[in-house]
Structures are given as structure tokens and as C-alpha cells.
């Protein structure tokens, strides 16, 4: 396959079609991976992930909200809570949107360089 076609497909697929966003959705899951297996939903707002931990036991909740989202990170002696917000498809995979974005960019760059033959 021509590398120009591969680059074009990667470029076009990086844009969302329409305004709908897709977010992972789960309620009170005991792990991030189990939470992601519960499914996703179409969203006209912001994806949100809330991770709460009390005495080492964690709970993950992911969904879409249509009100403004405020990222927070609250650490107390025996518990903590983290709220992450993001606005790209399935960006709430880990609760850390910057990490997900860097993985996507690194993967795209590896595909492009292997197609070009570097």
C-alpha cells in the first residue's frame, strides 16, 4: 500500500465526525480495566472519570456529563479522590487524558515511520 494513502487515512481518522463524543461508562467498578469492559456511551458534553480510594480499596466511575467539569485531586490521610475530564473519543480510558494522547501520538508516529521505511 502506498505510504501516502496510509498517512492520509491516519490524518482523516484523527478528526471526529460530528459533535458526538464517545465516553467509557461504568459505575463503582473495583478496577480500571473492569470499568472499561462495562461499555461506552455517546456524549454531547465531557467524559469524566472519578477514582476514589479508601484504605487501599478503589472505586472507578466513568461517564459523560453536560455540565462544566472541574478536575480535582484530593488526598487525605486514609482516602483520596481524583476527577479527570477530557473531550476526545474514549479519552477516559485511564483517567489521565495526557497519557492517552501521548500513547496515540507515539503509535501513529511508529506506524508512519514504518510505512515510510525509517
Secondary structure, DSSP 8 states (H G I E B T S, - for coil): --HHHHHHHHHHHTS-SSS-EEEE-EEEESSHHHHHTT-EEEESSEEEEEEEEETTEEEEEEEEESS----EEEE-SSEEEEEEEE-STTGGGSS-HHHHHHHHHHHHHHHHHHHHT-
